[in-house]
Amino acid sequence: MTQHIPEHIDDDQPLPPIRDFASFEREDSSTAGTVATAETLSFVCDHEGCKSQPFKRRGDLTRHQLKHGTHGKLACPAQDCKRHGIRSFVRPDKLRDHILAGHDDDTICLCPDCGKSFTRDLFSVHHYQISVDPFFHLSDYRTCPLPRCSYKVHERHGIDTLQLHILNNHDLKGRARFSDVLLGRGYDFQSLEIICPMCGPNCRFPNHADLYHHFDQFHQHLPICRRHRNTSCPADCSRRYVYFRPGTSKSDSDDIRQHRLTILSLWPEFRHHFVFDDIKRCSRKI
């Protein structure tokens, strides 16, 4: 069968419009709560009163829209903090970053589970035992104690980096103004040497590992290896001071208790010490 070809085509007759790719993309991707514009292929939140800028990816819009939901809200536990209610957090990591950057160790935090109040450093120990807790990883971090500094370090990267940060990024005059604050965290403001809280200013160490060894040797004999639960580990290995286990004798716990916050600041793993037994249990979780 021969296809009929018209003998005459009117050059002035308009051709049907060609649909661009953007229009097909818009039809396929548009759903309730999203608006994709043909010009930019951006996604706009249609929640009433939301003033956010358009998003380039649907995933970004989806995460943003969680803020407008009513479930999974994470309020900041810090006393008098405004990040609660509609200003709460959706993601635990964002809540953690806010607590570390916006509140210091002396900030009073209220446990949402048992109602007890703690300073931020003790609050992190109180919540460390529950791995699914949104505050679980707080105790892994140490922050710069000087005001308006957002520097923080995870314990796996070594607390010595915090010591170097303070020495290299804050001048002597600034450190002198906050010498008491630095001393409360265990550092000499001039040299940034570590001062043993138990022994006083004449007992100094260049790094944190030396302090841990000193504490274990002179202030309490602690089992510090997973394989040696009842005696101090005789091995000299790279993980020696990372996984220490508390000893069974509590005869000197009163002396240690007086300085437990400073030791905790210098030694994240110190959170396992029995001197914190009074704050570890959360009545509504355990």
WODA-V822353 format. One record per residue. N is the residue number from 1. RES is the residue in one letter. SS is DSSP state (h for helix, s for strand, l for the rest). OMEGA is omega in whole degrees, -180 to 180 (none if undefined). D_LAST is the distance of its C-alpha to the last C-alpha in Angstrom with 2 decimals. Layout:
N_RES_SS_OMEGA_D_LAST + N_RES_SS_OMEGA_D_LAST
This chain:
1_M_l_-177_84.05 + 2_T_l_180_84.87 + 3_Q_l_-179_82.45 + 4_H_l_178_84.21 + 5_I_l_-179_84.21 + 6_P_l_-178_85.24 + 7_E_l_-176_88.43 + 8_H_l_176_87.50 + 9_I_l_-179_84.29 + 10_D_l_-179_84.20 + 11_D_l_-178_82.97 + 12_D_l_-178_82.19 + 13_Q_l_-178_79.83 + 14_P_l_176_76.21 + 15_L_l_178_73.77 + 16_P_l_-178_70.46 + 17_P_l_178_67.59 + 18_I_l_-179_65.45 + 19_R_l_-180_61.72 + 20_D_l_-178_59.87 + 21_F_h_-176_56.72 + 22_A_h_-178_54.68 + 23_S_h_177_55.44 + 24_F_h_179_54.19 + 25_E_h_-178_51.04 + 26_R_h_-180_50.46 + 27_E_h_-176_50.89 + 28_D_h_-171_48.53 + 29_S_h_-176_45.74 + 30_S_l_176_45.86 + 31_T_l_178_43.18 + 32_A_l_179_41.83 + 33_G_l_179_40.43 + 34_T_s_175_42.47 + 35_V_s_180_46.03 + 36_A_s_-179_47.71 + 37_T_l_-177_50.95 + 38_A_l_-176_53.87 + 39_E_l_-173_54.89 + 40_T_l_-175_51.74 + 41_L_l_179_49.57 + 42_S_l_-178_46.76 + 43_F_s_-173_43.98 + 44_V_s_177_43.58 + 45_C_s_-179_40.67 + 46_D_l_179_42.07 + 47_H_l_-176_39.28 + 48_E_l_178_41.02 + 49_G_l_-179_41.37 + 50_C_l_-177_39.97 + 51_K_l_-179_42.16 + 52_S_l_177_40.84 + 53_Q_l_178_43.46 + 54_P_l_180_44.24 + 55_F_s_-179_42.27 + 56_K_l_-178_44.13 + 57_R_l_-180_41.61 + 58_R_h_-179_39.93 + 59_G_h_178_36.59 + 60_D_h_178_36.70 + 61_L_h_-180_37.44 + 62_T_h_179_34.63 + 63_R_h_179_32.05 + 64_H_h_-175_33.72 + 65_Q_h_175_33.64 + 66_L_h_180_29.85 + 67_K_h_-177_30.14 + 68_H_h_-180_31.88 + 69_G_l_-178_29.27 + 70_T_l_-176_26.84 + 71_H_l_176_23.75 + 72_G_l_-180_21.52 + 73_K_l_-180_22.44 + 74_L_s_-179_20.62 + 75_A_l_176_21.54 + 76_C_l_-178_21.98 + 77_P_l_-176_19.64 + 78_A_s_-179_22.58 + 79_Q_l_178_24.17 + 80_D_l_176_27.45 + 81_C_l_-176_27.19 + 82_K_l_-179_29.03 + 83_R_l_175_27.12 + 84_H_l_-178_25.37 + 85_G_h_-178_26.54 + 86_I_h_179_29.32 + 87_R_h_178_29.13 + 88_S_l_-178_25.53 + 89_F_s_176_25.00 + 90_V_l_-176_24.76 + 91_R_l_180_24.05 + 92_P_h_-178_21.10 + 93_D_h_177_23.68 + 94_K_h_176_25.90 + 95_L_h_180_23.23 + 96_R_h_179_22.48 + 97_D_h_179_26.24 + 98_H_h_-179_26.72 + 99_I_h_-178_24.20 + 100_L_h_-176_25.83 + 101_A_h_-173_29.34 + 102_G_h_-177_29.21 + 103_H_l_-180_27.16 + 104_D_l_-176_27.50 + 105_D_l_-178_25.21 + 106_D_l_180_26.10 + 107_T_l_178_25.09 + 108_I_s_179_22.59 + 109_C_s_-179_19.65 + 110_L_s_179_17.48 + 111_C_l_-179_13.82 + 112_P_l_-177_14.01 + 113_D_l_-178_10.49 + 114_C_l_177_10.45 + 115_G_l_-180_14.21 + 116_K_l_-179_14.61 + 117_S_s_-180_17.45 + 118_F_s_167_18.10 + 119_T_s_-172_21.07 + 120_R_h_-179_20.82 + 121_D_h_178_20.64 + 122_L_h_177_17.71 + 123_F_h_-180_16.02 + 124_S_h_177_16.31 + 125_V_h_-180_14.69 + 126_H_h_-176_11.74 + 127_H_l_-175_11.20 + 128_Y_l_-171_12.53 + 129_Q_l_-177_9.65 + 130_I_l_-173_9.14 + 131_S_l_180_12.64 + 132_V_l_-180_13.06 + 133_D_l_179_12.39 + 134_P_l_-180_15.93 + 135_F_l_-172_15.74 + 136_F_h_-173_14.76 + 137_H_h_180_18.41 + 138_L_h_-175_19.34 + 139_S_h_178_19.18 + 140_D_h_-173_21.61 + 141_Y_s_169_24.38 + 142_R_s_-177_26.76 + 143_T_s_177_29.15 + 144_C_l_-176_32.61 + 145_P_l_-178_32.54 + 146_L_l_-175_35.95 + 147_P_l_175_36.26 + 148_R_l_174_36.88 + 149_C_l_-175_36.11 + 150_S_l_-176_33.74 + 151_Y_l_175_33.67 + 152_K_s_-179_30.37 + 153_V_s_176_29.75 + 154_H_s_-175_27.06 + 155_E_h_-179_26.39 + 156_R_h_178_27.77 + 157_H_h_177_31.08 + 158_G_l_-178_31.29 + 159_I_l_177_30.83 + 160_D_h_180_34.53 + 161_T_h_176_35.35 + 162_L_h_178_33.99 + 163_Q_h_179_36.25 + 164_L_h_179_39.18 + 165_H_h_-179_38.48 + 166_I_h_-178_38.73 + 167_L_h_-173_41.86 + 168_N_h_-174_43.62 + 169_N_h_178_42.70 + 170_H_l_-175_42.80 + 171_D_l_-175_46.09 + 172_L_h_-180_46.61 + 173_K_h_179_47.51 + 174_G_h_179_44.31 + 175_R_h_-180_42.23 + 176_A_h_179_44.19 + 177_R_h_-178_43.30 + 178_F_l_-179_39.61 + 179_S_h_179_39.98 + 180_D_h_178_37.50 + 181_V_h_179_34.85 + 182_L_h_178_35.54 + 183_L_h_177_35.55 + 184_G_h_176_32.11 + 185_R_l_175_31.00 + 186_G_l_-176_32.97 + 187_Y_s_170_36.20 + 188_D_l_-172_39.82 + 189_F_l_-179_41.23 + 190_Q_l_-174_44.56 + 191_S_l_-173_43.85 + 192_L_l_171_40.15 + 193_E_l_-179_39.79 + 194_I_s_-179_36.40 + 195_I_s_178_36.47 + 196_C_l_-180_34.37 + 197_P_l_-177_32.48 + 198_M_l_-173_32.86 + 199_C_l_-180_36.58 + 200_G_l_-171_37.98 + 201_P_l_180_40.45 + 202_N_l_-179_42.65 + 203_C_l_-172_40.00 + 204_R_s_-178_39.81 + 205_F_s_-179_38.87 + 206_P_l_-179_40.04 + 207_N_l_-173_36.81 + 208_H_h_-179_33.10 + 209_A_h_178_33.29 + 210_D_h_176_35.77 + 211_L_h_-179_33.46 + 212_Y_h_179_30.65 + 213_H_h_179_33.21 + 214_H_h_-179_34.48 + 215_F_h_-180_31.11 + 216_D_h_-175_30.35 + 217_Q_h_-171_33.86 + 218_F_h_-175_34.47 + 219_H_h_174_31.31 + 220_Q_l_179_28.99 + 221_H_l_-176_29.37 + 222_L_l_170_26.33 + 223_P_l_-173_25.95 + 224_I_l_178_26.13 + 225_C_s_-178_26.54 + 226_R_l_-177_24.26 + 227_R_l_-178_26.97 + 228_H_s_-173_27.23 + 229_R_l_-173_24.04 + 230_N_l_179_25.89 + 231_T_l_177_28.83 + 232_S_l_-178_29.78 + 233_C_l_-179_30.82 + 234_P_l_-175_34.64 + 235_A_l_176_35.06 + 236_D_l_-175_36.21 + 237_C_l_-175_34.87 + 238_S_l_-178_33.92 + 239_R_l_-172_30.17 + 240_R_l_-172_30.30 + 241_Y_l_-179_28.49 + 242_V_l_-174_26.06 + 243_Y_l_179_23.62 + 244_F_l_178_23.82 + 245_R_l_180_21.41 + 246_P_l_177_20.86 + 247_G_l_-177_23.20 + 248_T_l_-180_22.63 + 249_S_l_179_24.92 + 250_K_l_-174_23.74 + 251_S_l_-177_27.24 + 252_D_l_-176_27.80 + 253_S_h_-180_24.42 + 254_D_h_178_26.03 + 255_D_h_-180_28.63 + 256_I_h_-178_26.25 + 257_R_h_-180_24.00 + 258_Q_h_-175_27.08 + 259_H_l_-172_27.41 + 260_R_h_-179_23.91 + 261_L_h_178_24.18 + 262_T_h_178_27.53 + 263_I_h_179_26.48 + 264_L_h_179_23.46 + 265_S_h_-179_25.95 + 266_L_h_-169_28.20 + 267_W_l_-178_25.71 + 268_P_h_-179_22.78 + 269_E_h_178_21.50 + 270_F_h_178_21.35 + 271_R_h_180_17.82 + 272_H_h_-175_16.78 + 273_H_l_-178_18.69 + 274_F_h_-179_17.36 + 275_V_h_177_19.00 + 276_F_h_-179_16.02 + 277_D_h_-177_13.53 + 278_D_h_-178_13.89 + 279_I_h_-173_12.47 + 280_K_h_-174_9.92 + 281_R_l_177_6.77 + 282_C_l_-169_6.04 + 283_S_l_-177_5.83 + 284_R_l_-179_6.03 + 285_K_l_-175_3.79 + 286_I_l_none_0.00
